[in-house]
Amino acid sequence: MQRALHEDVGPGDVTSEATVPADTRALGVITQKEAGVIYGLDAAALAFTLLDPDAEVDALAVEGAWREPGEVVLRVSGSARALLAGERTALNFLAHLSGIATLTARCVRELAGTSTRLLDTRKTTPGLRALEKAAVLAGGGVNHRIGLHDAILLKENHIAMAGGIGAAVAAARDYAPNRLLEVEVRDEAEIDTALAAGAPRLLLDNMSPAQLRDAVKHVAGRAELEASGGVSLANLREVAASGVDFISMGALTHSAPALDLSMILEPLSG
């Protein structure tokens, strides 16, 4: 957060320093301007309290709950200069993270009535992965691996470097027998090879709904199945109808539109 504030404020907010007396106090009210799920209140609060340690923050939204336009999200009182300096950084974090939570919630709604769970990916903003994945959780999604360290996902390039699916699975099992292991497959032949090697989860890469249905039928419960690639809110329900266990969507974190929020300040006396 310090880096984000420094990026915006730099050596000082010249506009506020020129026009707002140093001892002026204000109340800032952040309001939700469109329907969605709020996440990122702690980040927004921190932007203000780092600039004014005496600022008083009152978070009025329940993170993870669907809310309608016009509802107040957060109130903060403190140095007017500090509130003005922190406004954009606070709103940037809050709008971005709430956008992720909102898109996730919309996708989870599309999956209602199915057994398919929605996963995020590693397609996150550098430095913000923990916050963005927490926003996915707030929207009702499920975190996939946090990074390269906590699960094994054998993709096309790993398989090529290892000498094939069978060799890659064997090496992975030997190296980290207790890690989640998943293998990317592109067709029925690769599915059979991965199953024969004992892969417990298969990543069905860029398959059409018809191909996914065929894969689900062919695997017949011998491994968990994850659909990935080309999935959007528009076709999510159709993909889930194939019967896969998981759908992963990079768009949850790399393409979620920011939730529209605004902050209005009013001076406080005394």
C-alpha positions in Angstrom: 0.0 0.0 0.0 2.9 2.4 0.7 4.1 1.9 -2.8 0.7 2.5 -4.2 0.3 5.7 -2.2 3.8 6.9 -3.2 3.0 6.3 -6.8 0.0 8.6 -6.6 1.0 11.2 -4.0 4.7 11.4 -4.6 6.3 14.2 -2.6 2.9 15.7 -1.9 -0.6 16.5 -3.1 0.0 20.0 -4.5 -3.7 20.6 -5.3 -4.8 20.0 -1.7 -1.8 21.7 -0.2 -2.6 24.8 -2.3 -6.3 24.9 -1.5 -7.1 23.1 1.7 -5.9 24.5 5.1 -3.7 22.0 6.9 -6.0 21.8 10.0 -9.2 21.1 8.0 -11.0 17.9 8.9 -13.6 16.1 6.8 -16.0 13.2 6.5 -15.6 11.0 3.4 -18.5 8.8 2.3 -17.9 6.0 -0.2 -21.0 4.9 -2.0 -21.7 2.0 -4.3 -23.1 3.2 -7.7 -23.9 -0.2 -9.2 -25.1 -3.6 -8.0 -22.4 -6.0 -6.9 -20.3 -7.5 -4.2 -17.9 -5.5 -2.1 -14.4 -6.6 -1.2 -11.3 -4.7 -0.2 -12.5 -2.6 2.7 -9.3 -3.2 4.7 -7.2 -2.1 1.8 -9.3 1.1 1.4 -9.1 1.8 5.1 -5.3 1.3 5.1 -4.9 3.9 2.4 -6.4 6.5 4.6 -4.9 5.5 8.0 -1.4 5.4 6.5 -1.8 9.1 5.6 -3.6 10.0 8.8 -3.1 7.5 11.7 -5.9 9.2 13.6 -8.5 8.7 10.9 -11.6 7.0 12.0 -12.9 4.4 9.5 -16.4 2.8 9.7 -16.9 0.0 7.2 -20.6 -0.4 6.5 -20.7 -3.1 3.9 -20.6 -6.9 4.6 -17.9 -8.2 2.3 -19.1 -11.0 0.1 -22.8 -10.0 0.2 -24.6 -8.8 -2.9 -25.6 -5.1 -2.6 -27.6 -2.6 -4.6 -26.7 0.8 -6.0 -26.8 3.8 -3.6 -25.7 1.9 -0.5 -23.0 3.5 1.6 -19.9 1.3 1.7 -17.5 3.1 4.1 -17.3 6.3 6.1 -14.0 7.9 7.1 -13.2 11.0 9.1 -9.9 12.7 9.5 -7.5 15.2 8.0 -9.1 16.6 4.8 -5.8 16.6 3.1 -5.2 13.0 4.0 -8.6 11.9 2.8 -8.1 13.7 -0.5 -4.6 12.2 -1.0 -5.8 8.7 -0.2 -9.1 8.8 -2.2 -7.9 7.5 -5.5 -5.7 4.8 -4.1 -8.5 3.6 -1.8 -11.1 3.6 -4.6 -8.7 1.9 -7.0 -8.2 -1.0 -4.7 -11.8 -1.2 -3.6 -13.3 -0.9 -7.1 -10.9 -3.4 -8.6 -11.3 -6.1 -5.9 -15.1 -5.5 -5.7 -15.2 -6.0 -9.5 -13.5 -9.4 -9.1 -15.9 -10.4 -6.4 -18.8 -9.2 -8.4 -17.9 -11.1 -11.6 -17.2 -14.2 -9.5 -20.6 -13.9 -7.9 -22.3 -13.6 -11.3 -20.5 -16.7 -12.5 -21.3 -18.7 -9.4 -25.0 -17.8 -10.0 -24.8 -19.2 -13.4 -23.5 -22.5 -11.9 -26.4 -22.8 -9.5 -28.0 -26.2 -9.6 -24.9 -27.9 -11.0 -22.1 -29.7 -9.1 -19.4 -27.7 -11.0 -17.1 -25.5 -8.9 -15.6 -22.2 -10.2 -11.8 -21.9 -10.0 -9.5 -18.9 -10.4 -6.1 -19.0 -12.0 -2.6 -17.5 -11.7 -3.5 -14.8 -14.3 -3.4 -12.1 -11.6 -2.0 -8.6 -11.3 1.7 -8.9 -10.2 1.9 -8.1 -6.5 -1.9 -8.3 -5.9 -2.4 -12.1 -6.2 -3.3 -12.6 -2.5 -5.9 -9.8 -2.6 -7.4 -10.8 -5.9 -7.7 -14.5 -4.9 -9.3 -13.4 -1.6 -11.8 -11.4 -3.7 -12.6 -14.5 -5.7 -13.4 -16.3 -2.4 -15.6 -13.4 -1.4 -17.6 -13.8 -4.6 -18.1 -17.5 -3.9 -15.4 -19.0 -6.1 -12.7 -21.4 -5.2 -8.9 -20.7 -5.2 -6.9 -23.0 -7.5 -3.2 -23.1 -6.6 -1.8 -19.9 -5.1 1.5 -20.2 -7.0 3.9 -22.7 -8.5 4.8 -24.0 -5.1 1.5 -25.6 -3.8 0.3 -27.9 -6.6 1.7 -29.6 -9.7 0.1 -28.8 -13.0 1.7 -30.6 -15.9 1.1 -28.5 -19.0 2.2 -29.0 -22.5 5.7 -27.5 -22.1 6.4 -29.5 -18.9 5.2 -32.7 -20.7 7.4 -32.0 -23.7 10.5 -31.3 -21.5 9.9 -34.5 -19.4 9.5 -36.8 -22.4 5.8 -37.4 -22.4 2.8 -37.6 -20.1 3.7 -40.9 -18.5 7.3 -39.8 -17.7 6.1 -36.4 -16.4 3.5 -37.9 -14.0 6.0 -40.5 -12.7 8.6 -37.8 -12.0 6.1 -35.5 -10.3 4.8 -38.4 -8.1 8.3 -39.3 -7.1 9.3 -35.7 -6.4 6.2 -34.5 -4.5 3.9 -37.5 -3.7 1.5 -35.4 -1.5 1.0 -32.5 -3.8 -2.2 -32.1 -5.9 -1.4 -33.4 -9.4 -3.1 -32.3 -12.5 -2.3 -33.0 -16.2 -3.3 -30.9 -19.2 -4.8 -33.0 -22.0 -6.0 -32.1 -25.4 -7.7 -35.2 -26.8 -8.8 -38.7 -26.0 -5.4 -40.3 -26.6 -3.8 -37.9 -24.0 -6.7 -38.6 -21.6 -6.0 -42.3 -21.8 -2.3 -41.8 -21.3 -2.8 -39.6 -18.3 -5.3 -42.0 -16.7 -2.9 -44.9 -17.3 -0.2 -43.0 -15.5 -2.5 -42.5 -12.5 -3.3 -38.8 -12.9 -6.0 -37.9 -10.4 -7.2 -34.7 -12.2 -7.2 -33.7 -15.8 -7.2 -30.2 -17.3 -9.4 -30.3 -20.5 -7.8 -27.6 -22.5 -9.8 -25.5 -24.9 -12.4 -28.2 -25.6 -15.9 -27.4 -27.1 -18.9 -28.3 -25.0 -19.4 -31.4 -27.2 -15.8 -32.5 -26.6 -16.2 -31.9 -22.9 -19.3 -34.1 -22.8 -17.4 -36.8 -24.6 -14.5 -36.5 -22.2 -16.7 -36.7 -19.2 -18.4 -39.9 -20.6 -15.0 -41.4 -21.5 -13.4 -40.8 -18.2 -16.4 -42.0 -16.3 -15.3 -40.9 -12.9 -11.8 -42.2 -13.0 -10.4 -38.7 -12.5 -11.6 -35.2 -11.6 -12.0 -33.0 -14.7 -11.4 -29.3 -15.1 -12.5 -27.3 -18.2 -10.3 -24.4 -19.1 -9.9 -22.0 -22.0 -12.5 -19.9 -23.8 -14.9 -19.8 -20.9 -16.9 -16.7 -20.2 -20.1 -15.7 -18.3 -22.0 -16.2 -21.6 -21.1 -19.9 -22.1 -20.4 -20.9 -18.5 -23.7 -22.7 -18.0 -23.2 -24.7 -21.2 -19.7 -25.7 -20.2 -20.9 -26.8 -16.7 -23.7 -28.9 -18.3 -21.0 -31.2 -19.7 -20.6 -32.6 -16.2 -17.0 -31.4 -15.5 -16.1 -31.0 -11.8 -14.3 -27.6 -12.2 -14.2 -24.7 -14.5 -11.3 -22.3 -14.3 -11.6 -18.7 -15.6 -8.6 -16.4 -15.9 -11.1 -13.6 -16.6 -12.1 -13.5 -13.0 -8.9 -11.7 -12.1 -7.5 -10.4 -15.4 -10.7 -9.0 -17.0 -13.2 -8.2 -14.3 -14.6 -4.7 -14.7 -14.1 -2.4 -11.7 -17.2 -1.8 -9.6 -18.4 1.8 -9.8 -17.9 3.6 -6.5 -17.6 7.3 -5.6 -16.4 9.2 -2.6 -17.8 12.6 -1.4 -16.2 14.7 1.2 -17.8 17.3 3.5 -16.0 19.5 5.9 -16.3 18.9 9.7 -16.3 21.7 12.2 -13.9 21.8 15.1 
